[in-house]
Amino acid sequence: MKAEAKSELYRKIPAVDEVLRDPALADLIARDGQAAVTDAARSVLTRLREEISLDRLNSDGVDLALSGIVDVIERQLRQSLGYSLRPVINATGVILHTNLGRAPLSSVALDHIRDSSITYSNLEFDAAGGKRGRRDVHVDRLFRKMLDLGDARKDVTTIVVNNNAAAVLLALNTLAEGSEVIVSRGELVEIGGSFRIPDVMSKSNALLREVGTTNRTRISDYERAITEKTSLLLRVHRSNFEITGFTEQPALEEMVKLSRSRNIPLMEDLGSGSLVDLSTLGIRGEPSVVDSLRIGVDVVSYSGDKLLGGPQAGLISGRSDLVARMRANSLFRALRVDKLTYAALEATLLAYVKQDHDSIPLLRMMRLPGSEIERRAKAVVSQLRPGDVMLEIVDGGSLVGGGSAPSAILPTRLLAIFAKNLSADEITERLRNFEPPVIARVEEGRVLLDLRTVFPEQDELVLAALQHLSANSKTNLQNRSSN
Ligand SMILES: *Cc1c(COP(=O)(O)O)cnc(C)c1O
């Protein structure tokens, strides 16, 4: 386009002040404020100018855009003043999905967060005694109940930090700063989101002493590596991978025996750390916190938002004398959590104590029988209006995820989606762009929805998303070219 013609177009674009005088914007200004509306108007006008500079608008196009400018400003406002963090529907079947926020919180946890945080609380105040209190007490009492080991180990204390990575950092720094920690080469893991044992070790100022090989480490390897510089034996749960075939790893009992005979504490980074026995669900190799402590591990660390099903947190449970040292470390002050986390954790733990397991979404999803998932899947199939989308119910597996045993797979029934004119990528993209976004799983080119991780009250939204897909699949090509 000629420069002259272009400047003609630019001249049509009104100044921000002029746009703001439009009486149609008065309601928006009253609702969202002058500053936000001005901001929105400015960015809409800037976009218009950009379109002109890219030769994407002719004179009629500019007139058309200006005639609908109030609507565009309103849409812009809604986007910029809306929340960025918002719900999505997890239909992947991965129960602990780190990108989707790991464990959903229970409604009792939310109620407790609200009730105790919307006003002042006794977070660090002993109301009866009128003295300063400690924030730990609110959850330590419940952990003591959950981790009751009988007379043998009455001294288990639990402290809370920001996440398990912080828990490992604090424990290593407290127990092994400037000295050696013995770890098997088969356990030098990296967990998603760049948590690597060797890196955390060096940040904690502890010295890593690797023993054994990737696939085989014997108790004698640990034994031989112990010197006067050794201050900790560390066991790390492999979490997101398995070593199979020609493998060997000492039993935890052997590690305990060695640690006691040499008087060197044994710590276990459990990663997930379940508070209940998961073997009844067919999940094996996922040690519970109680199991490890009962066998005699001195200190365990685990996440609050993995198999515990609570808020993001790192828990350290173990021998009171060792945990007390961690509490006294100035790092603990830097890594401590706020009242919201304590409230969510307290409510979650209380549900365990009351054995109200179904109130914890994670446990409810894990315990959901395949027959129930199939019943809901069938309901979706039967309600979908005939169109270009077809559903089929197929067998599959839900993943526990979140760095729990990779073999932790629960049998499920999946909805397989077939749509005329749409590829698997196009289907998942459209589901993601639905409001709320529906996140599916693709396996061998098939788009699958697992209702195990969908809340029953969200089934209707899944149906609506599929309906939307069905209604729009034919116009796919036209949509593409007009976009
Ligand atoms: C998940 C995991 C971590 C990290 O826990 P966050 O709570 O995500 O910080 C550390 N160690 C192991 C073995 C894990 O599985």
The ligand as an SDF file (V2000), in Angstrom:
LIG
                    3D

 15 15  0  0  0  0  0  0  0  0999 V2000
    9.1060  -35.3440   44.0420 C   0  0  0  0  0  0  0  0  0  0  0  0
   10.3780  -35.6830   44.7100 C   0  0  0  0  0  0  0  0  0  0  0  0
   11.1780  -34.6760   45.2490 C   0  0  0  0  0  0  0  0  0  0  0  0
   10.8120  -33.2220   45.1540 C   0  0  0  0  0  0  0  0  0  0  0  0
    9.6830  -32.9490   45.9200 O   0  0  0  0  0  0  0  0  0  0  0  0
    8.9320  -31.5180   45.7660 P   0  0  0  0  0  0  0  0  0  0  0  0
    7.8820  -31.5680   46.8110 O   0  0  0  0  0  0  0  0  0  0  0  0
    8.4270  -31.4740   44.3690 O   0  0  0  0  0  0  0  0  0  0  0  0
    9.9550  -30.4800   46.0230 O   0  0  0  0  0  0  0  0  0  0  0  0
   12.3520  -35.0430   45.8700 C   0  0  0  0  0  0  0  0  0  0  0  0
   12.7190  -36.3340   45.9510 N   0  0  0  0  0  0  0  0  0  0  0  0
   11.9760  -37.3390   45.4350 C   0  0  0  0  0  0  0  0  0  0  0  0
   12.4580  -38.7540   45.5430 C   0  0  0  0  0  0  0  0  0  0  0  0
   10.7730  -37.0440   44.7950 C   0  0  0  0  0  0  0  0  0  0  0  0
   10.0260  -38.0180   44.2770 O   0  0  0  0  0  0  0  0  0  0  0  0
  1  2  1  0
  2  3  1  0
  2 14  2  0
  3  4  1  0
  3 10  2  0
  4  5  1  0
  5  6  1  0
  6  7  2  0
  6  8  1  0
  6  9  1  0
 10 11  1  0
 11 12  2  0
 12 13  1  0
 12 14  1  0
 14 15  1  0
M  END
$$$$
